[in-house]
Amino acid sequence: DAPPALVMAVLFIIIALTTNILTNNAAAVIFTPIAIGLAARLDLPAEPFVVTVILAANASFATPVAYQTNLLVMGPGHYRYRDFLVAGGPLVLLLWCAFSIVAPWYYGIGW
């Protein structure tokens, strides 16, 4: 019974959190069929939900294991795990907020 825009926002944050534990490719492979199924269940086009997966799976800023370049700069830059959380965590939240506002408007999906 949730509005489709809320479903997209929740899907985004779940994928964004998952992509910081797994790789972005794994998150995309896991969540694409789920997103398409959600779109079908809500009787909406799949495109906005697939775009949700694409953008959220690339929000891998909050941990050094999220993406290979994060690990590459960790040693030479003398970064700690906490540094990624402090800098990347707010960035993930900022992207989530921006997406949750712009995507429903762009695709005409109401709250």
Secondary structure, DSSP 8 states (H G I E B T S, - for coil): ---HHHHHHHHHHHHHHHHTTS-HHHHHHHHHHHHHHHHHHTT--SHHHHHHHHHHHT---SSTTSSHHHHHHHTTTT--HHHHHHHHHHHHHHHHHHHHHHHHHHHT---
